[in-house]
Amino acid sequence: MMYRHIVINMTIHELLDEYNLATDDIRWSLCLRITESIVHKLGKEGTEGLTRELWSGDTGDELYDMEERWTRDRADRLNRAILDEGHLRDELSQMVLDKINRQQL
């Protein structure tokens, strides 16, 4: 007996809907990651290292349209089968936790 496996590839927008995540939720979660990186850099390299980071413009570039770039990147990687849907679901689950924690602030 032969079994056929049906593969359903969901789009990034379908997954975001499934997890009830809006653009603002993505932005918040990405900001948390950037904040963690900045705090780590401050602890590791002190104010001079952080100042160099901010002065370079990299942080500003990272912040500009970050949620749109994240969405485009994940959609592209899903379409090219570079990103496993399970890994993306892990990311989205973390974003849901970030959303819940934000609502409790």
ABEGO torsion letter per residue (X at the ends): XBBBBBBBBBBAAAAAAAAGBBAAAAAAAAAAAAAAAAAAAAAAAEAAAAAAAAAAGAAAAAABGAAAAAAAAAAAAAAAGABBAAAAAAAAAAAAAAAAAAAAX
